[in-house]
């Protein structure tokens, strides 16, 4: 029997290598899509009304926020931009065949969730965090690792409230009221911008019927008293 020619052997080797590469690429692609779907499902759970606005405990609200930001950071690494993955978590799908001009107006609750998650993701990046394995793995448990760079390097970040619980008891359990920040200095006083942001949140929560208008007015009144001090 005649031995195979070198050209035949080379052709077969190239075919096998190509087949292996295609199979590995296919497996990687499927795993990537599966993980993207899992991230969307987890974000949908966190973005639901019963989770985002009605946590039983403040600690659970804080952990849910951290997990959500970790999911957004991971999705960005997988090729889905933060604003897109947030919308997908809200169940908003891109409409490639729309016939009317302009996007659909988001509901007041969707606006709150979008604003909260976008702002906290930006804070996450401003603190120097990178979506490496250690950071994302730690965030799956609802915990942020020490700040990796900048003037607060090595310190633990905090989950602050925009509206303090002393102003509105129970508001510390609302994810929309939480913000990832560097540790505060002793004797920290709320800035004008922080107070204005807290007032706007109170208005937004009332517009979304999360709180009633008299509660909104009471919160804004108390925040105004803080401003006068």
Secondary structure, DSSP 8 states (H G I E B T S, - for coil): -----HHHHHHHHHHHHHHHHHHHHHHHHHHHHHHHHHHHHHHHHHHSHHHHS--SSHHHHHHHHHHHHHHHHHHHHTT--HHHHHHHHTT----TT--SSS-----HHHHHHHHHHHHHHHHHHHTT----HHHHHHHTTT------SSTTTTS--EEEESS-TTTSTTGGG-GGGEEEE----TT----HHHHHHHHHHHHHHHHTTSS-HHHHHHHHHHHHHHHH-
